[in-house]
Amino acid sequence: MKKIKLFFILLVISAMPMLSFAQEPPHPPGSGSPGAPAPGGGQTPVGSAPIGGGMELLLALSLVYGGKKVYYAKMTQESVSE
């Protein structure tokens, strides 16, 4: 029974990204058809957002955490062998 529950929970979690798509940006004012702005009107679409800062921070924190774990494992191993 536990395996069946776990299977369905993992199935729902893995299906969530397919159900959570973002909305498209609104059409610029004065556009004739979707995606094609009228001549002389509308705004320039905004580019994508950078993700570099968050990834660098995550990598740095994971390196610090991993180094701490290695340090404490080495210290406990030395204290046991003494």
Secondary structure, 3 states (H helix, E strand, C coil): CHHHHHHHHHHHHHHHHHHCCCCCCCCCCCCCECCECCCCCCCCCCCCCCCHHHHHHHHHHHHHHHHHHHHHHHHHHHHHHC
